[in-house]
Amino acid sequence: MPLKIKIFVWQLLHDRMPSETEVLKRHGPGNGSCPLCHILETGTHILFSYVAAQALWCFVREALGPEWEAHDLAEFLQIRATQVGPLASTR
Ligand SMILES: [Zn+2]
């Protein structure tokens, strides 16, 4: 797996994506809110609740099926863990 993908997954799993919230924690510019939605911008917001992300997930569900419905990372991982991987093949 490419290093940049590993880094992205690590950031995602540890809620360390360079969101406005993380920038604010490091005393960077901004107030921690999404400049478009004006709500707290977290990794979950960027990947799941932001309107563009929801549109993208719509396309994913359209292409791969309704079982790809997820509202946050924990739910997404829970669904994927029960549907794919070595455990699924042993059932
Ligand atoms: Zn937003």
PDB file of the backbone (N, CA, C, O) and the ligand in Angstrom, with CONECT records:
HET     ZN  A 101       1
ATOM      1  N   MET A   1       0.856  -1.180   0.000  1.00  0.00           N
ATOM      2  CA  MET A   1       0.000   0.000   0.000  1.00  0.00           C
ATOM      3  C   MET A   1       0.897   1.237   0.000  1.00  0.00           C
ATOM      4  O   MET A   1       1.861   1.300   0.763  1.00  0.00           O
ATOM      5  N   PRO A   2       0.591   2.215  -0.845  1.00  0.00           N
ATOM      6  CA  PRO A   2       1.405   3.437  -0.889  1.00  0.00           C
ATOM      7  C   PRO A   2       1.420   4.155   0.460  1.00  0.00           C
ATOM      8  O   PRO A   2       0.433   4.149   1.196  1.00  0.00           O
ATOM      9  N   LEU A   3       2.569   4.779   0.770  1.00  0.00           N
ATOM     10  CA  LEU A   3       2.750   5.455   2.053  1.00  0.00           C
ATOM     11  C   LEU A   3       1.683   6.515   2.295  1.00  0.00           C
ATOM     12  O   LEU A   3       1.169   6.639   3.407  1.00  0.00           O
ATOM     13  N   LYS A   4       1.345   7.284   1.253  1.00  0.00           N
ATOM     14  CA  LYS A   4       0.376   8.366   1.456  1.00  0.00           C
ATOM     15  C   LYS A   4      -1.004   7.811   1.817  1.00  0.00           C
ATOM     16  O   LYS A   4      -1.767   8.459   2.533  1.00  0.00           O
ATOM     17  N   ILE A   5      -1.320   6.618   1.326  1.00  0.00           N
ATOM     18  CA  ILE A   5      -2.593   5.986   1.694  1.00  0.00           C
ATOM     19  C   ILE A   5      -2.528   5.522   3.147  1.00  0.00           C
ATOM     20  O   ILE A   5      -3.491   5.677   3.898  1.00  0.00           O
ATOM     21  N   LYS A   6      -1.377   4.947   3.542  1.00  0.00           N
ATOM     22  CA  LYS A   6      -1.198   4.515   4.937  1.00  0.00           C
ATOM     23  C   LYS A   6      -1.348   5.705   5.884  1.00  0.00           C
ATOM     24  O   LYS A   6      -2.002   5.604   6.922  1.00  0.00           O
ATOM     25  N   ILE A   7      -0.742   6.823   5.518  1.00  0.00           N
ATOM     26  CA  ILE A   7      -0.810   8.027   6.352  1.00  0.00           C
ATOM     27  C   ILE A   7      -2.258   8.520   6.438  1.00  0.00           C
ATOM     28  O   ILE A   7      -2.731   8.883   7.515  1.00  0.00           O
ATOM     29  N   PHE A   8      -2.960   8.530   5.295  1.00  0.00           N
ATOM     30  CA  PHE A   8      -4.356   8.964   5.280  1.00  0.00           C
ATOM     31  C   PHE A   8      -5.206   8.078   6.188  1.00  0.00           C
ATOM     32  O   PHE A   8      -6.005   8.583   6.977  1.00  0.00           O
ATOM     33  N   VAL A   9      -5.040   6.767   6.080  1.00  0.00           N
ATOM     34  CA  VAL A   9      -5.816   5.827   6.905  1.00  0.00           C
ATOM     35  C   VAL A   9      -5.485   6.032   8.382  1.00  0.00           C
ATOM     36  O   VAL A   9      -6.380   6.006   9.226  1.00  0.00           O
ATOM     37  N   TRP A  10      -4.206   6.235   8.699  1.00  0.00           N
ATOM     38  CA  TRP A  10      -3.816   6.468  10.097  1.00  0.00           C
ATOM     39  C   TRP A  10      -4.494   7.731  10.612  1.00  0.00           C
ATOM     40  O   TRP A  10      -5.072   7.734  11.699  1.00  0.00           O
ATOM     41  N   GLN A  11      -4.420   8.808   9.823  1.00  0.00           N
ATOM     42  CA  GLN A  11      -5.060  10.063  10.232  1.00  0.00           C
ATOM     43  C   GLN A  11      -6.551   9.870  10.424  1.00  0.00           C
ATOM     44  O   GLN A  11      -7.132  10.390  11.377  1.00  0.00           O
ATOM     45  N   LEU A  12      -7.167   9.130   9.530  1.00  0.00           N
ATOM     46  CA  LEU A  12      -8.608   8.879   9.603  1.00  0.00           C
ATOM     47  C   LEU A  12      -8.955   8.087  10.863  1.00  0.00           C
ATOM     48  O   LEU A  12      -9.875   8.456  11.592  1.00  0.00           O
ATOM     49  N   LEU A  13      -8.228   7.008  11.120  1.00  0.00           N
ATOM     50  CA  LEU A  13      -8.520   6.153  12.270  1.00  0.00           C
ATOM     51  C   LEU A  13      -8.251   6.839  13.600  1.00  0.00           C
ATOM     52  O   LEU A  13      -8.897   6.530  14.601  1.00  0.00           O
ATOM     53  N   HIS A  14      -7.294   7.773  13.616  1.00  0.00           N
ATOM     54  CA  HIS A  14      -6.940   8.471  14.851  1.00  0.00           C
ATOM     55  C   HIS A  14      -7.572   9.864  14.938  1.00  0.00           C
ATOM     56  O   HIS A  14      -7.198  10.667  15.793  1.00  0.00           O
ATOM     57  N   ASP A  15      -8.518  10.144  14.062  1.00  0.00           N
ATOM     58  CA  ASP A  15      -9.190  11.444  13.987  1.00  0.00           C
ATOM     59  C   ASP A  15      -8.167  12.577  13.948  1.00  0.00           C
ATOM     60  O   ASP A  15      -8.282  13.556  14.686  1.00  0.00           O
ATOM     61  N   ARG A  16      -7.180  12.435  13.088  1.00  0.00           N
ATOM     62  CA  ARG A  16      -6.121  13.442  12.949  1.00  0.00           C
ATOM     63  C   ARG A  16      -6.059  14.016  11.537  1.00  0.00           C
ATOM     64  O   ARG A  16      -5.034  14.563  11.129  1.00  0.00           O
ATOM     65  N   MET A  17      -7.161  13.890  10.790  1.00  0.00           N
ATOM     66  CA  MET A  17      -7.177  14.506   9.461  1.00  0.00           C
ATOM     67  C   MET A  17      -6.994  16.004   9.619  1.00  0.00           C
ATOM     68  O   MET A  17      -7.444  16.574  10.613  1.00  0.00           O
ATOM     69  N   PRO A  18      -6.346  16.657   8.664  1.00  0.00           N
ATOM     70  CA  PRO A  18      -6.094  18.098   8.810  1.00  0.00           C
ATOM     71  C   PRO A  18      -7.366  18.925   8.630  1.00  0.00           C
ATOM     72  O   PRO A  18      -7.458  19.763   7.732  1.00  0.00           O
ATOM     73  N   SER A  19      -8.332  18.676   9.494  1.00  0.00           N
ATOM     74  CA  SER A  19      -9.591  19.422   9.458  1.00  0.00           C
ATOM     75  C   SER A  19      -9.396  20.752  10.174  1.00  0.00           C
ATOM     76  O   SER A  19      -8.359  20.988  10.793  1.00  0.00           O
ATOM     77  N   GLU A  20     -10.388  21.604  10.084  1.00  0.00           N
ATOM     78  CA  GLU A  20     -10.321  22.898  10.780  1.00  0.00           C
ATOM     79  C   GLU A  20     -10.163  22.702  12.288  1.00  0.00           C
ATOM     80  O   GLU A  20      -9.467  23.477  12.944  1.00  0.00           O
ATOM     81  N   THR A  21     -10.802  21.677  12.836  1.00  0.00           N
ATOM     82  CA  THR A  21     -10.694  21.398  14.262  1.00  0.00           C
ATOM     83  C   THR A  21      -9.248  21.090  14.652  1.00  0.00           C
ATOM     84  O   THR A  21      -8.749  21.589  15.661  1.00  0.00           O
ATOM     85  N   GLU A  22      -8.582  20.263  13.842  1.00  0.00           N
ATOM     86  CA  GLU A  22      -7.186  19.910  14.132  1.00  0.00           C
ATOM     87  C   GLU A  22      -6.268  21.120  13.958  1.00  0.00           C
ATOM     88  O   GLU A  22      -5.325  21.307  14.728  1.00  0.00           O
ATOM     89  N   VAL A  23      -6.549  21.941  12.938  1.00  0.00           N
ATOM     90  CA  VAL A  23      -5.754  23.161  12.724  1.00  0.00           C
ATOM     91  C   VAL A  23      -5.890  24.078  13.943  1.00  0.00           C
ATOM     92  O   VAL A  23      -4.905  24.643  14.421  1.00  0.00           O
ATOM     93  N   LEU A  24      -7.120  24.218  14.436  1.00  0.00           N
ATOM     94  CA  LEU A  24      -7.364  25.072  15.606  1.00  0.00           C
ATOM     95  C   LEU A  24      -6.636  24.546  16.843  1.00  0.00           C
ATOM     96  O   LEU A  24      -6.087  25.328  17.619  1.00  0.00           O
ATOM     97  N   LYS A  25      -6.629  23.202  17.031  1.00  0.00           N
ATOM     98  CA  LYS A  25      -5.923  22.609  18.175  1.00  0.00           C
ATOM     99  C   LYS A  25      -4.442  22.967  18.162  1.00  0.00           C
ATOM    100  O   LYS A  25      -3.811  23.069  19.214  1.00  0.00           O
ATOM    101  N   ARG A  26      -3.889  23.159  16.963  1.00  0.00           N
ATOM    102  CA  ARG A  26      -2.466  23.503  16.823  1.00  0.00           C
ATOM    103  C   ARG A  26      -2.262  25.014  16.695  1.00  0.00           C
ATOM    104  O   ARG A  26      -1.222  25.480  16.230  1.00  0.00           O
ATOM    105  N   HIS A  27      -3.282  25.763  17.119  1.00  0.00           N
ATOM    106  CA  HIS A  27      -3.241  27.222  17.135  1.00  0.00           C
ATOM    107  C   HIS A  27      -3.044  27.811  15.750  1.00  0.00           C
ATOM    108  O   HIS A  27      -2.407  28.853  15.593  1.00  0.00           O
ATOM    109  N   GLY A  28      -3.600  27.130  14.734  1.00  0.00           N
ATOM    110  CA  GLY A  28      -3.545  27.646  13.372  1.00  0.00           C
ATOM    111  C   GLY A  28      -4.689  28.618  13.133  1.00  0.00           C
ATOM    112  O   GLY A  28      -5.472  28.909  14.037  1.00  0.00           O
ATOM    113  N   PRO A  29      -4.776  29.114  11.911  1.00  0.00           N
ATOM    114  CA  PRO A  29      -5.845  30.078  11.601  1.00  0.00           C
ATOM    115  C   PRO A  29      -7.211  29.410  11.570  1.00  0.00           C
ATOM    116  O   PRO A  29      -7.315  28.190  11.439  1.00  0.00           O
ATOM    117  N   GLY A  30      -8.232  30.203  11.689  1.00  0.00           N
ATOM    118  CA  GLY A  30      -9.606  29.695  11.617  1.00  0.00           C
ATOM    119  C   GLY A  30     -10.213  29.504  12.982  1.00  0.00           C
ATOM    120  O   GLY A  30      -9.551  29.680  14.005  1.00  0.00           O
ATOM    121  N   ASN A  31     -11.494  29.139  12.990  1.00  0.00           N
ATOM    122  CA  ASN A  31     -12.220  28.964  14.250  1.00  0.00           C
ATOM    123  C   ASN A  31     -12.698  27.527  14.453  1.00  0.00           C
ATOM    124  O   ASN A  31     -13.490  27.272  15.360  1.00  0.00           O
ATOM    125  N   GLY A  32     -12.241  26.592  13.639  1.00  0.00           N
ATOM    126  CA  GLY A  32     -12.601  25.187  13.793  1.00  0.00           C
ATOM    127  C   GLY A  32     -13.861  24.789  13.057  1.00  0.00           C
ATOM    128  O   GLY A  32     -14.260  23.625  13.093  1.00  0.00           O
ATOM    129  N   SER A  33     -14.493  25.742  12.390  1.00  0.00           N
ATOM    130  CA  SER A  33     -15.741  25.397  11.711  1.00  0.00           C
ATOM    131  C   SER A  33     -15.539  25.276  10.208  1.00  0.00           C
ATOM    132  O   SER A  33     -14.638  25.887   9.634  1.00  0.00           O
ATOM    133  N   CYS A  34     -16.388  24.481   9.591  1.00  0.00           N
ATOM    134  CA  CYS A  34     -16.368  24.306   8.146  1.00  0.00           C
ATOM    135  C   CYS A  34     -16.746  25.641   7.507  1.00  0.00           C
ATOM    136  O   CYS A  34     -17.768  26.222   7.871  1.00  0.00           O
ATOM    137  N   PRO A  35     -15.952  26.138   6.570  1.00  0.00           N
ATOM    138  CA  PRO A  35     -16.258  27.435   5.971  1.00  0.00           C
ATOM    139  C   PRO A  35     -17.536  27.425   5.132  1.00  0.00           C
ATOM    140  O   PRO A  35     -18.080  28.490   4.839  1.00  0.00           O
ATOM    141  N   LEU A  36     -18.018  26.271   4.747  1.00  0.00           N
ATOM    142  CA  LEU A  36     -19.237  26.199   3.933  1.00  0.00           C
ATOM    143  C   LEU A  36     -20.481  25.924   4.771  1.00  0.00           C
ATOM    144  O   LEU A  36     -21.537  26.502   4.516  1.00  0.00           O
ATOM    145  N   CYS A  37     -20.367  25.035   5.780  1.00  0.00           N
ATOM    146  CA  CYS A  37     -21.540  24.649   6.574  1.00  0.00           C
ATOM    147  C   CYS A  37     -21.637  25.421   7.888  1.00  0.00           C
ATOM    148  O   CYS A  37     -22.703  25.469   8.501  1.00  0.00           O
ATOM    149  N   HIS A  38     -20.535  26.023   8.321  1.00  0.00           N
ATOM    150  CA  HIS A  38     -20.478  26.780   9.580  1.00  0.00           C
ATOM    151  C   HIS A  38     -20.801  25.904  10.791  1.00  0.00           C
ATOM    152  O   HIS A  38     -21.399  26.372  11.760  1.00  0.00           O
ATOM    153  N   ILE A  39     -20.404  24.641  10.731  1.00  0.00           N
ATOM    154  CA  ILE A  39     -20.470  23.750  11.893  1.00  0.00           C
ATOM    155  C   ILE A  39     -19.063  23.202  12.123  1.00  0.00           C
ATOM    156  O   ILE A  39     -18.194  23.351  11.264  1.00  0.00           O
ATOM    157  N   LEU A  40     -18.831  22.566  13.278  1.00  0.00           N
ATOM    158  CA  LEU A  40     -17.522  22.023  13.611  1.00  0.00           C
ATOM    159  C   LEU A  40     -17.031  21.083  12.504  1.00  0.00           C
ATOM    160  O   LEU A  40     -17.712  20.119  12.157  1.00  0.00           O
ATOM    161  N   GLU A  41     -15.849  21.368  11.955  1.00  0.00           N
ATOM    162  CA  GLU A  41     -15.306  20.538  10.881  1.00  0.00           C
ATOM    163  C   GLU A  41     -14.361  19.493  11.457  1.00  0.00           C
ATOM    164  O   GLU A  41     -13.259  19.808  11.907  1.00  0.00           O
ATOM    165  N   THR A  42     -14.814  18.247  11.434  1.00  0.00           N
ATOM    166  CA  THR A  42     -14.009  17.104  11.881  1.00  0.00           C
ATOM    167  C   THR A  42     -13.810  16.173  10.696  1.00  0.00           C
ATOM    168  O   THR A  42     -14.355  16.397   9.615  1.00  0.00           O
ATOM    169  N   GLY A  43     -13.022  15.124  10.913  1.00  0.00           N
ATOM    170  CA  GLY A  43     -12.854  14.123   9.861  1.00  0.00           C
ATOM    171  C   GLY A  43     -14.177  13.486   9.481  1.00  0.00           C
ATOM    172  O   GLY A  43     -14.423  13.200   8.309  1.00  0.00           O
ATOM    173  N   THR A  44     -15.026  13.265  10.468  1.00  0.00           N
ATOM    174  CA  THR A  44     -16.351  12.689  10.193  1.00  0.00           C
ATOM    175  C   THR A  44     -17.178  13.630   9.335  1.00  0.00           C
ATOM    176  O   THR A  44     -17.882  13.192   8.425  1.00  0.00           O
ATOM    177  N   HIS A  45     -17.095  14.919   9.622  1.00  0.00           N
ATOM    178  CA  HIS A  45     -17.836  15.880   8.799  1.00  0.00           C
ATOM    179  C   HIS A  45     -17.324  15.835   7.363  1.00  0.00           C
ATOM    180  O   HIS A  45     -18.118  15.784   6.424  1.00  0.00           O
ATOM    181  N   ILE A  46     -16.002  15.855   7.186  1.00  0.00           N
ATOM    182  CA  ILE A  46     -15.434  15.885   5.840  1.00  0.00           C
ATOM    183  C   ILE A  46     -15.815  14.630   5.059  1.00  0.00           C
ATOM    184  O   ILE A  46     -16.148  14.713   3.877  1.00  0.00           O
ATOM    185  N   LEU A  47     -15.770  13.487   5.701  1.00  0.00           N
ATOM    186  CA  LEU A  47     -15.970  12.221   4.976  1.00  0.00           C
ATOM    187  C   LEU A  47     -17.405  11.717   4.961  1.00  0.00           C
ATOM    188  O   LEU A  47     -17.760  10.914   4.099  1.00  0.00           O
ATOM    189  N   PHE A  48     -18.237  12.167   5.891  1.00  0.00           N
ATOM    190  CA  PHE A  48     -19.579  11.580   5.973  1.00  0.00           C
ATOM    191  C   PHE A  48     -20.721  12.597   5.970  1.00  0.00           C
ATOM    192  O   PHE A  48     -21.709  12.382   5.268  1.00  0.00           O
ATOM    193  N   SER A  49     -20.629  13.678   6.716  1.00  0.00           N
ATOM    194  CA  SER A  49     -21.803  14.546   6.854  1.00  0.00           C
ATOM    195  C   SER A  49     -21.789  15.759   5.930  1.00  0.00           C
ATOM    196  O   SER A  49     -22.839  16.366   5.718  1.00  0.00           O
ATOM    197  N   TYR A  50     -20.650  16.130   5.380  1.00  0.00           N
ATOM    198  CA  TYR A  50     -20.585  17.246   4.439  1.00  0.00           C
ATOM    199  C   TYR A  50     -21.427  16.907   3.209  1.00  0.00           C
ATOM    200  O   TYR A  50     -21.449  15.758   2.767  1.00  0.00           O
ATOM    201  N   VAL A  51     -22.116  17.900   2.661  1.00  0.00           N
ATOM    202  CA  VAL A  51     -23.073  17.646   1.579  1.00  0.00           C
ATOM    203  C   VAL A  51     -22.404  16.986   0.368  1.00  0.00           C
ATOM    204  O   VAL A  51     -23.007  16.114  -0.258  1.00  0.00           O
ATOM    205  N   ALA A  52     -21.183  17.379   0.027  1.00  0.00           N
ATOM    206  CA  ALA A  52     -20.493  16.765  -1.112  1.00  0.00           C
ATOM    207  C   ALA A  52     -20.133  15.311  -0.798  1.00  0.00           C
ATOM    208  O   ALA A  52     -20.189  14.453  -1.679  1.00  0.00           O
ATOM    209  N   ALA A  53     -19.762  15.032   0.461  1.00  0.00           N
ATOM    210  CA  ALA A  53     -19.456  13.653   0.858  1.00  0.00           C
ATOM    211  C   ALA A  53     -20.713  12.797   0.786  1.00  0.00           C
ATOM    212  O   ALA A  53     -20.663  11.646   0.353  1.00  0.00           O
ATOM    213  N   GLN A  54     -21.845  13.360   1.213  1.00  0.00           N
ATOM    214  CA  GLN A  54     -23.099  12.606   1.143  1.00  0.00           C
ATOM    215  C   GLN A  54     -23.462  12.286  -0.302  1.00  0.00           C
ATOM    216  O   GLN A  54     -23.972  11.204  -0.593  1.00  0.00           O
ATOM    217  N   ALA A  55     -23.200  13.227  -1.205  1.00  0.00           N
ATOM    218  CA  ALA A  55     -23.468  12.971  -2.627  1.00  0.00           C
ATOM    219  C   ALA A  55     -22.567  11.852  -3.132  1.00  0.00           C
ATOM    220  O   ALA A  55     -23.011  10.973  -3.872  1.00  0.00           O
ATOM    221  N   LEU A  56     -21.292  11.889  -2.726  1.00  0.00           N
ATOM    222  CA  LEU A  56     -20.361  10.840  -3.135  1.00  0.00           C
ATOM    223  C   LEU A  56     -20.803   9.475  -2.601  1.00  0.00           C
ATOM    224  O   LEU A  56     -20.757   8.473  -3.316  1.00  0.00           O
ATOM    225  N   TRP A  57     -21.234   9.451  -1.323  1.00  0.00           N
ATOM    226  CA  TRP A  57     -21.707   8.183  -0.743  1.00  0.00           C
ATOM    227  C   TRP A  57     -22.951   7.678  -1.462  1.00  0.00           C
ATOM    228  O   TRP A  57     -23.183   6.472  -1.549  1.00  0.00           O
ATOM    229  N   CYS A  58     -23.743   8.607  -1.973  1.00  0.00           N
ATOM    230  CA  CYS A  58     -24.917   8.212  -2.780  1.00  0.00           C
ATOM    231  C   CYS A  58     -24.456   7.433  -4.009  1.00  0.00           C
ATOM    232  O   CYS A  58     -25.034   6.400  -4.348  1.00  0.00           O
ATOM    233  N   PHE A  59     -23.419   7.930  -4.673  1.00  0.00           N
ATOM    234  CA  PHE A  59     -22.895   7.244  -5.852  1.00  0.00           C
ATOM    235  C   PHE A  59     -22.325   5.873  -5.457  1.00  0.00           C
ATOM    236  O   PHE A  59     -22.513   4.887  -6.170  1.00  0.00           O
ATOM    237  N   VAL A  60     -21.633   5.825  -4.324  1.00  0.00           N
ATOM    238  CA  VAL A  60     -21.068   4.548  -3.856  1.00  0.00           C
ATOM    239  C   VAL A  60     -22.185   3.539  -3.611  1.00  0.00           C
ATOM    240  O   VAL A  60     -22.100   2.390  -4.047  1.00  0.00           O
ATOM    241  N   ARG A  61     -23.243   3.978  -2.903  1.00  0.00           N
ATOM    242  CA  ARG A  61     -24.388   3.073  -2.641  1.00  0.00           C
ATOM    243  C   ARG A  61     -25.055   2.649  -3.945  1.00  0.00           C
ATOM    244  O   ARG A  61     -25.475   1.501  -4.091  1.00  0.00           O
ATOM    245  N   GLU A  62     -25.150   3.585  -4.893  1.00  0.00           N
ATOM    246  CA  GLU A  62     -25.758   3.273  -6.190  1.00  0.00           C
ATOM    247  C   GLU A  62     -24.939   2.194  -6.915  1.00  0.00           C
ATOM    248  O   GLU A  62     -25.495   1.289  -7.536  1.00  0.00           O
ATOM    249  N   ALA A  63     -23.611   2.310  -6.823  1.00  0.00           N
ATOM    250  CA  ALA A  63     -22.728   1.378  -7.535  1.00  0.00           C
ATOM    251  C   ALA A  63     -22.551   0.052  -6.794  1.00  0.00           C
ATOM    252  O   ALA A  63     -22.494  -1.007  -7.418  1.00  0.00           O
ATOM    253  N   LEU A  64     -22.462   0.112  -5.449  1.00  0.00           N
ATOM    254  CA  LEU A  64     -22.076  -1.088  -4.692  1.00  0.00           C
ATOM    255  C   LEU A  64     -23.190  -1.674  -3.841  1.00  0.00           C
ATOM    256  O   LEU A  64     -23.077  -2.804  -3.365  1.00  0.00           O
ATOM    257  N   GLY A  65     -24.262  -0.922  -3.644  1.00  0.00           N
ATOM    258  CA  GLY A  65     -25.383  -1.459  -2.885  1.00  0.00           C
ATOM    259  C   GLY A  65     -25.666  -0.695  -1.618  1.00  0.00           C
ATOM    260  O   GLY A  65     -24.809   0.031  -1.115  1.00  0.00           O
ATOM    261  N   PRO A  66     -26.895  -0.859  -1.090  1.00  0.00           N
ATOM    262  CA  PRO A  66     -27.326  -0.083   0.083  1.00  0.00           C
ATOM    263  C   PRO A  66     -26.578  -0.430   1.361  1.00  0.00           C
ATOM    264  O   PRO A  66     -26.638   0.324   2.331  1.00  0.00           O
ATOM    265  N   GLU A  67     -25.872  -1.558   1.381  1.00  0.00           N
ATOM    266  CA  GLU A  67     -25.119  -1.922   2.577  1.00  0.00           C
ATOM    267  C   GLU A  67     -23.939  -0.981   2.820  1.00  0.00           C
ATOM    268  O   GLU A  67     -23.287  -1.066   3.861  1.00  0.00           O
ATOM    269  N   TRP A  68     -23.659  -0.083   1.867  1.00  0.00           N
ATOM    270  CA  TRP A  68     -22.586   0.895   2.029  1.00  0.00           C
ATOM    271  C   TRP A  68     -23.076   2.166   2.712  1.00  0.00           C
ATOM    272  O   TRP A  68     -22.380   3.180   2.672  1.00  0.00           O
ATOM    273  N   GLU A  69     -24.235   2.144   3.329  1.00  0.00           N
ATOM    274  CA  GLU A  69     -24.746   3.297   4.072  1.00  0.00           C
ATOM    275  C   GLU A  69     -23.962   3.435   5.375  1.00  0.00           C
ATOM    276  O   GLU A  69     -23.858   2.473   6.136  1.00  0.00           O
ATOM    277  N   ALA A  70     -23.414   4.613   5.639  1.00  0.00           N
ATOM    278  CA  ALA A  70     -22.700   4.870   6.889  1.00  0.00           C
ATOM    279  C   ALA A  70     -22.771   6.358   7.201  1.00  0.00           C
ATOM    280  O   ALA A  70     -22.726   7.193   6.297  1.00  0.00           O
ATOM    281  N   HIS A  71     -22.884   6.684   8.488  1.00  0.00           N
ATOM    282  CA  HIS A  71     -22.973   8.079   8.897  1.00  0.00           C
ATOM    283  C   HIS A  71     -21.715   8.578   9.588  1.00  0.00           C
ATOM    284  O   HIS A  71     -21.536   9.783   9.758  1.00  0.00           O
ATOM    285  N   ASP A  72     -20.841   7.660   9.986  1.00  0.00           N
ATOM    286  CA  ASP A  72     -19.564   8.061  10.567  1.00  0.00           C
ATOM    287  C   ASP A  72     -18.568   6.900  10.422  1.00  0.00           C
ATOM    288  O   ASP A  72     -18.924   5.805   9.987  1.00  0.00           O
ATOM    289  N   LEU A  73     -17.327   7.168  10.795  1.00  0.00           N
ATOM    290  CA  LEU A  73     -16.275   6.174  10.586  1.00  0.00           C
ATOM    291  C   LEU A  73     -16.524   4.892  11.383  1.00  0.00           C
ATOM    292  O   LEU A  73     -16.328   3.792  10.866  1.00  0.00           O
ATOM    293  N   ALA A  74     -16.950   5.029  12.629  1.00  0.00           N
ATOM    294  CA  ALA A  74     -17.181   3.848  13.470  1.00  0.00           C
ATOM    295  C   ALA A  74     -18.247   2.945  12.839  1.00  0.00           C
ATOM    296  O   ALA A  74     -18.086   1.726  12.775  1.00  0.00           O
ATOM    297  N   GLU A  75     -19.316   3.553  12.385  1.00  0.00           N
ATOM    298  CA  GLU A  75     -20.383   2.774  11.743  1.00  0.00           C
ATOM    299  C   GLU A  75     -19.870   2.140  10.453  1.00  0.00           C
ATOM    300  O   GLU A  75     -20.152   0.975  10.173  1.00  0.00           O
ATOM    301  N   PHE A  76     -19.120   2.908   9.673  1.00  0.00           N
ATOM    302  CA  PHE A  76     -18.571   2.403   8.424  1.00  0.00           C
ATOM    303  C   PHE A  76     -17.684   1.182   8.678  1.00  0.00           C
ATOM    304  O   PHE A  76     -17.823   0.162   8.002  1.00  0.00           O
ATOM    305  N   LEU A  77     -16.768   1.285   9.658  1.00  0.00           N
ATOM    306  CA  LEU A  77     -15.859   0.171   9.950  1.00  0.00           C
ATOM    307  C   LEU A  77     -16.625  -1.033  10.492  1.00  0.00           C
ATOM    308  O   LEU A  77     -16.295  -2.175  10.171  1.00  0.00           O
ATOM    309  N   GLN A  78     -17.638  -0.784  11.305  1.00  0.00           N
ATOM    310  CA  GLN A  78     -18.452  -1.875  11.847  1.00  0.00           C
ATOM    311  C   GLN A  78     -19.129  -2.645  10.711  1.00  0.00           C
ATOM    312  O   GLN A  78     -19.133  -3.876  10.695  1.00  0.00           O
ATOM    313  N   ILE A  79     -19.697  -1.905   9.768  1.00  0.00           N
ATOM    314  CA  ILE A  79     -20.381  -2.537   8.630  1.00  0.00           C
ATOM    315  C   ILE A  79     -19.389  -3.322   7.791  1.00  0.00           C
ATOM    316  O   ILE A  79     -19.640  -4.471   7.427  1.00  0.00           O
ATOM    317  N   ARG A  80     -18.248  -2.689   7.482  1.00  0.00           N
ATOM    318  CA  ARG A  80     -17.250  -3.345   6.619  1.00  0.00           C
ATOM    319  C   ARG A  80     -16.669  -4.575   7.306  1.00  0.00           C
ATOM    320  O   ARG A  80     -16.409  -5.578   6.642  1.00  0.00           O
ATOM    321  N   ALA A  81     -16.462  -4.521   8.603  1.00  0.00           N
ATOM    322  CA  ALA A  81     -15.867  -5.656   9.325  1.00  0.00           C
ATOM    323  C   ALA A  81     -16.784  -6.864   9.295  1.00  0.00           C
ATOM    324  O   ALA A  81     -16.317  -8.002   9.339  1.00  0.00           O
ATOM    325  N   THR A  82     -18.083  -6.627   9.221  1.00  0.00           N
ATOM    326  CA  THR A  82     -19.018  -7.751   9.214  1.00  0.00           C
ATOM    327  C   THR A  82     -19.296  -8.257   7.811  1.00  0.00           C
ATOM    328  O   THR A  82     -19.901  -9.317   7.644  1.00  0.00           O
ATOM    329  N   GLN A  83     -18.861  -7.509   6.790  1.00  0.00           N
ATOM    330  CA  GLN A  83     -19.183  -7.893   5.417  1.00  0.00           C
ATOM    331  C   GLN A  83     -18.002  -8.400   4.611  1.00  0.00           C
ATOM    332  O   GLN A  83     -18.203  -9.160   3.664  1.00  0.00           O
ATOM    333  N   VAL A  84     -16.781  -8.013   4.944  1.00  0.00           N
ATOM    334  CA  VAL A  84     -15.623  -8.411   4.150  1.00  0.00           C
ATOM    335  C   VAL A  84     -14.521  -8.927   5.064  1.00  0.00           C
ATOM    336  O   VAL A  84     -14.597  -8.793   6.285  1.00  0.00           O
ATOM    337  N   GLY A  85     -13.512  -9.509   4.469  1.00  0.00           N
ATOM    338  CA  GLY A  85     -12.362  -9.945   5.226  1.00  0.00           C
ATOM    339  C   GLY A  85     -12.401 -11.420   5.527  1.00  0.00           C
ATOM    340  O   GLY A  85     -13.343 -12.120   5.156  1.00  0.00           O
ATOM    341  N   PRO A  86     -11.350 -11.897   6.217  1.00  0.00           N
ATOM    342  CA  PRO A  86     -11.213 -13.320   6.457  1.00  0.00           C
ATOM    343  C   PRO A  86     -12.340 -13.910   7.301  1.00  0.00           C
ATOM    344  O   PRO A  86     -12.670 -15.085   7.138  1.00  0.00           O
ATOM    345  N   LEU A  87     -12.948 -13.113   8.211  1.00  0.00           N
ATOM    346  CA  LEU A  87     -14.041 -13.658   9.011  1.00  0.00           C
ATOM    347  C   LEU A  87     -15.246 -13.990   8.157  1.00  0.00           C
ATOM    348  O   LEU A  87     -15.943 -14.972   8.412  1.00  0.00           O
ATOM    349  N   ALA A  88     -15.499 -13.157   7.122  1.00  0.00           N
ATOM    350  CA  ALA A  88     -16.667 -13.367   6.278  1.00  0.00           C
ATOM    351  C   ALA A  88     -16.561 -14.699   5.518  1.00  0.00           C
ATOM    352  O   ALA A  88     -17.571 -15.360   5.280  1.00  0.00           O
ATOM    353  N   SER A  89     -15.339 -15.086   5.141  1.00  0.00           N
ATOM    354  CA  SER A  89     -15.178 -16.298   4.358  1.00  0.00           C
ATOM    355  C   SER A  89     -15.283 -17.564   5.226  1.00  0.00           C
ATOM    356  O   SER A  89     -15.454 -18.661   4.693  1.00  0.00           O
ATOM    357  N   THR A  90     -15.183 -17.422   6.552  1.00  0.00           N
ATOM    358  CA  THR A  90     -15.248 -18.599   7.425  1.00  0.00           C
ATOM    359  C   THR A  90     -16.673 -18.906   7.871  1.00  0.00           C
ATOM    360  O   THR A  90     -16.922 -19.933   8.503  1.00  0.00           O
ATOM    361  N   ARG A  91     -17.636 -17.989   7.531  1.00  0.00           N
ATOM    362  CA  ARG A  91     -19.026 -18.206   7.972  1.00  0.00           C
ATOM    363  C   ARG A  91     -19.710 -19.218   7.098  1.00  0.00           C
ATOM    364  O   ARG A  91     -20.881 -19.529   7.314  1.00  0.00           O
TER     365      ARG A  91
HETATM  366 ZN    ZN A 101     -19.080  21.510   5.926  1.00  0.00          ZN2+
END
